């Protein structure tokens, strides 16, 4: 399947185009324990949603990943909650929308 191809390409090169990553790729990466990709996805997700800690010297990638896990529990839970669209594209209204959904 295409998701395996994307993950295999990622494992070979260490890079992947965001446009190649869909829900199936993220779920498979989480299932297979491809931690570098899973962590990068969680960081992108929170930053795009305007919910993550700022990327500064006092905030590590691990801190951002931990914040994602505290908020959602994991990739599959975030996808199940309908938040995949924020992984793909930064949305200026994301935080307002998110607050309305969660609040």
N, C-alpha and C positions, 0 to 999 in steps of 0.2 A: 504493500500500500504506500501511498504518497507520504504519509506521516513518517514511516520508517526511512524513506529516502531522505527526507529533510533532516531527521536526526542523525543518520549516518553521515551525511554531508557535514553537519555541524561537528560531529565527533572527529572527522578527518581534518577539518580546517579551523575549528574553534570559532567560526563565525556563521551567522545565518541572517538572511534578510528578513526584516519584520514582516514584509508582505508574504513570506513563505510560511509563517507561523500561524496556524489556525488552532481552533480548540482541540482537535485531534492530536496535533503535535504536542501541545502543552500537556494534555492528559497522559499521553504516552511517555513524555519526558518525566513527568512526575511518577508514573507507575514504574518506569525502568530505573529511576534514581539518577537521572542525568542532572546532578545538582547544580553545575555551573549554569546551565540553561534555565533551570527552574528558578534559581536565585536571580538571574538577570531579568527574567520575566516578571518576578514579583517586584523588583525594584522599579522597572519601567511602569508597571501597573500603578503602584502607589504614587509615583511622581506624576504620571499623567492625570490621575484623579485629583491631584492637589492635596492628597491626604498623608503623604509620606513625609518623614523628616527631611529637611533640606539636605542636599548633598554638600556637606561642608567637611572640613577637617575633623570636627568633633563628632561626626556621625559616620560610622562605618557601614559598609554594605551589609554586614551581618546584622546591624541595628535595624536597617530598613527591612530586611527579610524577616526578622523577628516581629517587627511591627505588622507586616502583612499577615504573618501566621497568627498573631494575636487577634487581628481584626476578622480574618476570614477562615482560618484553619488550614488553608491550602488552596492550590490551584483548582481542584475539582469543585470545592465549595464555592469559590468565587465565580467560576463558570456557571455553576448551578444557580447562583443568585442573579445571573444576568449581567455580570460586569465585564464580560469579554470585550465589549466594544471599547472600553477604556484602555485596554491593552494596545489596541491597534492604533488609536489616534488620540492625540491630546485634545481635550475638549474644555474650552474655557468655562463652560457651564457645568462641568462635571461635579465640582464640589457642591454647587447649589442643588443640582439634580440628586446627587447622592444624599444630601441632607434631607431632601424631601422624601426620598424612598425609605431611608432608615429612620427618620424622625417621626 
